[in-house]
Structure formats: structure tokens, C-alpha cells
Amino acid sequence: MINKPQRRSSFSRLVLLSLAAAVAAVTFAVPVRAQRLSPAEVDRRADELLAKLTLEQKIKLIGGVDGMFTHAMPQIGLPRLKMSDGPVGVRVWGPSIAYAGGVGLAASWDPELARKVGIALGWDSRARGVHILLGPGVDMYRAPMNGRNFEYFGEDPYLASAIAVGYIEGLQSEDVVATIKHYAMNDAEYDRQHENAIVGARALREIYLPVFEAAVKQAHVGAVMDSYNLINGEYATANKFLNVEVLKKEWGFRGILMSDWGAAHDAVADANAGLDLEMPSARYMNAENLLPAIKAGKVSEATIDDKVRRILRVAIEFGWLNHDQTDLSLPLYNPNSLATALESARESVVLLKNEGHLLPLDLNKVHTIALIGLDAFPDEASAGGSAHVTAIAPISYLEGLTDYLPHTKILWNSGVIDLKQLLGPQGFFGPRNASFSTDAGGKHQGLTQEEFDSGTFTGTPDRTRTVPGVQFWGGSPFVPPSPKKLAVRWVGYYTPKTSGPQEFIAASIARDSYKLYVNDKLVLEGLPGRGEPQSVDIDLPAGQAVPVRLDYLPESTRIRIGFNALPAEDMLDPNAVKVASMADVAVLAVGFDSETEGEGHDRTYALPPGQEALIKAVAAA
């Protein structure tokens, strides 16, 4: 029996039409924000609230709490202010929408697009109740290896300034404060807590400071973040010349100067050098340190008042005392934000060369496309660290091309072995590397692991065991250092299966360090903060065992290193070349990912191991 559809009543049709209209209205509705108060009125109200606070309450307010908040002061109506990492998405409070990375946005040469991205980030922030977004990042490119270059706006101070101003104005139009960072000269991740940037006055003024100056003078940015590094011998948080003389006096900055997370070093020095807010907590600028300093005349109460006044000014100016920052009318997965994210991605693409007018592809002639490379799938929305965004619905190259070209065959191949499979824990679920043995004859597979609780490789190991391999690479680079020292050594033999170049690969995390010896010669060294994957090819004959030794010094008691070796030709999947030869066009998706590029370490100048060989092999197919 076939059920015939029943006619809907006029009321039902009216309800459906009304619902459709409501959905359309929600999709394209733009919230209307309240008009801002004048600076004079903001100052008057801030002084009124400041007068109601005790000295102890003021000091409490200049230190963060719970990782991403400031303290609330309910007696004056001040809520605790919620922050989120940026700058390419609102990342802390669950999955979000990812936008073009900073360098991609700058490649658009479009300040108006940057403004639209800022507005969309404002919507995403308000939907999550975020008051302060920790972005944009604007440090100048001085070398391509900086692990956070993907966040920044390139090497041109003028272009970076124009993009930053658009981004900030758009974001702050939604009553969300932008935090321009990292002030200043944080242009490398390697050893960033100890790096001393030596700079002359002209380079400082012409290269490093213009983007910050534009953010303050043109965009009226609400917050600035001090960097980790030293500048001409002084930590950024204690640099009175940059923080007070330049930022606050010369440029007239009225907002909040906060520290990067854990970048403060001294209560008195930082307080007197203009730091207004220590994040993520008051490790130094707390009552225990500051009350005696105030009593001794080392820090004035007026200095504390200025810091609190700045926090209050920003809260009043952006209306945070008058409304709930969470705007429930805004969807977490906002179609308007999605449209802007797509536009930012499209406009970030730069065509460097088009030999033979290959592009755009003639789909009347192209019926099969070979899509080759690890970056083709799964999607990589951003690099690693505090700017990494877990996208709600990311679209990889594989999915995008397949959906966009339904009548074209897309053949995908990863091309090279994933380093996470070679060096990470997931590698243990695959085949073991049978080329390592504890004896020269190759009878006993694995490596001998020796652990020294002294933190040095002298004396007898405290623990010894046999392990199948060294595949522990991965995890967060932000694990705090451990006071307990540890040194770990792996020794054994590697026996090549075939003659020719053998690729030895190693990688570590954060400030862990290592040295790899093959045939008693140092072949790879990972310095603290320079543990990005690196490799070396060594010609060896098949069947002849060579001694290997890996000495590892972790920053914590966790082992986070990976090491492997294999014939260089085995890095490539032979099917990649076959797939390329079958296709009309080959598209290579190569580069870095969130493990090989990101905060806390600088990346290699070369592509990750195996990828250059893949490019040559596919090009020759």
C-alpha cells in the first residue's frame, strides 16, 4: 500500500513559512552594539570605581586567575573577564571556526577583508562569552624558520600595520578587545624565555614598532601583550622604555598591558616598568610581594592605581559592566563567520608561477587528478601551539576537490610515511622496526634503554630494559620543567636491509635535547627548543650492523622523543608515482603540520623528511 502525502493545512504552511523566514533572519542578522562613551566619561566612571577598592583588592585585580580569567570585583559590578587564545580562531572554549593564518590574510593585501575577519572573530567570541581575544600576532618575519610565522603578517611593517588595524577595528566593533602581541621582537621561538634581541634605535623604529604604533594610534587597541624575550638586555615585562616611555606616553596607549603566560619575572621591576596585568596568575605581582614594596617606597600606590584604572577603563568602554558578554543569539557555528572564513582562505592563495598556462584546469581535458601528500588529508586548520584551532567542520583538500569536481576522478596517496607513525606512540600499533637489535648479530630485536636519575650519563644506569624502539614523540610542549633530573640512553645496532642511503630521523619536544651517534660519530643533535624532526642520510651496505646510540635529556620526567631509521627509498610510497603516472594532472600537498610547525619551537628550513624526494619523484613520473 502506498501512503499518499496529505495536504498541509494553511496553519501548517504558515508555521513552516514563518520558521523559514526566522531561520533566514537569524542567518544574516548582525547584532547592534551600544554606542561607546566618551574618553572623559570613561575616565570619570573608572575613578569612581577605583575609589571603592582597597589596596589589597587593587593588587588582586592585576593578576590573572584560572588560566584565562581576571578576578571579579562584584562590589563594583566588575565581572571576571574571560580570555581566549587567537588569532586565527577562538580556540580555548571548544571547537571553533578557523580563518586564514596571519601570513595568508596579509597575502590578500586587503585591510577590509581583515576587518571582516575581525568582525567574525568578534561574533565567535561573543557566542562563547569571551571579553578579550589574544590576537592579532604581529611580530616581524626575520627568518622563515620561526615556528609562529603562520600567525604573523609577514616582513613588511607597512602591510602588517594595515592588516592589523583592519583586524583590530573589526574585532573591537563587536565589544571584544583585541590584544596585539608580542611586544616586542619575539621573532623566534627557540629559547624564547632567554633570547636577548639586540636592536638599534633605527631598526626598532622602522621595522619592529610601526605595527604596534598603528594598532594604538589608529585602531585604539584595547590590550597589548609583552613578549617572553629580553630586548637589549631587559625582559619585555621590565622594559620601562618600551612599556612606559614609548607605548603609554609617546603613543598615548590607554588600555591594558599584560604579560604573556609566565613572562613576568620580578614584582617590583615589572610593576614599575608598566606591566598592568600578570597572566595567567599573580606569581610575582601579588600582595605578598607588592605590599612590602609599597610600604618600603619601592612601588607607589599611584602605580598600582594606574594599572587598575586601565583595566576598569577597558571594561567600561566596552560595556562589560552593563551586559552579559555571552550573546546567546549568536550561533557557535555561524554561517556568516563561515562565509568570511572561506573568503579569507580563497584570498590568501598566491599564484607564484603558471608555466604553460596550466591553470585554470581545462576540465574537458582533465578527467583524473592525482592528489599526493600528507597535507591533502586529513585537514590541517592551523599549525601548533596556542594558535591551533580545532575546527568544527574542517575540509581537507581531498574532500574539497572531490565535492567540487564530482565528475572528475580524484586519486589520493599520502606519498610519504607519516612522521607520527615513524616517531610517535601510534607507530607501536604498526609493524615493528626489525632493523634494530641489541646485539651485532641481529638475533635480539630492539634497543637497550638505560635511565640515569642523576641527569647525566656517568656511572651505572639506575634502570635498564629492552624496548622495541624509540617512539614517544608528541604531546604538549608546555609541560612545566621538573626539578627531578633524568637522562635516558638507547644503545644497539642498526642493520640495513638494502645497500645505499639510510635515513636516520629524530625529533623531540619543547626544551628536551638529544644527540644521535651512528658508528660512534655524532650525526644529529637536537638542542633545547630545537627538537623539530630532522634527518640525515648515511650510505651503508646491506646486512652489516652499525652501532647506534641516542643520548636524551628531557626537561621533565616524561619521555617525548622519537627515533627511527630505514632505507631512504622506503620513506616514499611507490604507489604515489604510479598514481601520478595514471592521472592527467598531479597536485602535491606538502609542507608542515601542527607537530612540525608551531609555538615553542622553530621549524626546519627544509621540508619535513621525505617530502623533497616525493616532489622530485612525482615531477619525474
HELIX and SHEET records of a PDB file:
HELIX    1   1 SER A   10  PHE A   28  1                                  19    
HELIX    2   2 PRO A   39  LEU A   50  1                                  12    
HELIX    3   3 LEU A   55  LEU A   61  1                                   7    
HELIX    4   4 PRO A   74  ILE A   76  5                                   3    
HELIX    5   5 GLY A  102  ALA A  107  1                                   6    
HELIX    6   6 PRO A  111  ALA A  127  1                                  17    
HELIX    7   7 ASN A  149  GLU A  151  5                                   3    
HELIX    8   8 PRO A  157  GLN A  172  1                                  16    
HELIX    9   9 ALA A  201  ALA A  203  1                                   3    
HELIX   10  10 LEU A  204  TYR A  208  3                                   5    
HELIX   11  11 PRO A  210  LYS A  217  1                                   8    
HELIX   12  12 ALA A  236  ALA A  238  5                                   3    
HELIX   13  13 LYS A  240  LYS A  240  1                                   1    
HELIX   14  14 PHE A  241  GLU A  250  3                                  10    
HELIX   15  15 ALA A  267  ASN A  272  1                                   6    
HELIX   16  16 ALA A  287  LYS A  295  1                                   9    
HELIX   17  17 GLU A  301  GLU A  317  1                                  17    
HELIX   18  18 PRO A  335  SER A  348  1                                  14    
HELIX   19  19 GLU A  355  HIS A  357  5                                   3    
HELIX   20  20 LEU A  374  ALA A  376  5                                   3    
HELIX   21  21 TYR A  397  TYR A  404  1                                   8    
HELIX   22  22 LEU A  419  LEU A  423  1                                   5    
HELIX   23  23 PRO A  425  PHE A  429  5                                   5    
HELIX   24  24 ALA A  568  MET A  571  5                                   4    
HELIX   25  25 PRO A  574  MET A  582  1                                   9    
HELIX   26  26 GLN A  611  ALA A  620  1                                  10    
SHEET    1   A 2 GLY A  64  VAL A  65  0                                        
SHEET    2   A 2 PHE A  69  THR A  70 -1                                        
SHEET    1   B 5 MET A  83  ASP A  85  0                                        
SHEET    2   B 5 ILE A 132  LEU A 134  1                                        
SHEET    3   B 5 VAL A 177  TYR A 183  1                                        
SHEET    4   B 5 ALA A 223  ASP A 226  1                                        
SHEET    5   B 5 ILE A 256  SER A 259  1                                        
SHEET    1   C 3 ASN A 196  ALA A 197  0                                        
SHEET    2   C 3 LEU A 230  ILE A 231  1                                        
SHEET    3   C 3 GLU A 234  TYR A 235 -1                                        
SHEET    1   D 3 LYS A 409  ASN A 413  0                                        
SHEET    2   D 3 THR A 368  ILE A 372  1                                        
SHEET    3   D 3 VAL A 585  LEU A 588  1                                        
SHEET    1   E 4 PHE A 436  SER A 437  0                                        
SHEET    2   E 4 ALA A 487  TYR A 494 -1                                        
SHEET    3   E 4 LEU A 447  PHE A 452 -1                                        
SHEET    4   E 4 ARG A 463  VAL A 467 -1                                        
SHEET    1   F 5 PHE A 436  SER A 437  0                                        
SHEET    2   F 5 ALA A 487  TYR A 494 -1                                        
SHEET    3   F 5 VAL A 546  LEU A 553 -1                                        
SHEET    4   F 5 SER A 513  VAL A 518 -1                                        
SHEET    5   F 5 LYS A 521  GLY A 526 -1                                        
SHEET    1   G 4 VAL A 470  GLN A 471  0                                        
SHEET    2   G 4 GLY A 562  PRO A 567 -1                                        
SHEET    3   G 4 GLY A 500  ALA A 507 -1                                        
SHEET    4   G 4 GLN A 534  LEU A 540 -1                                        
END                                                                             
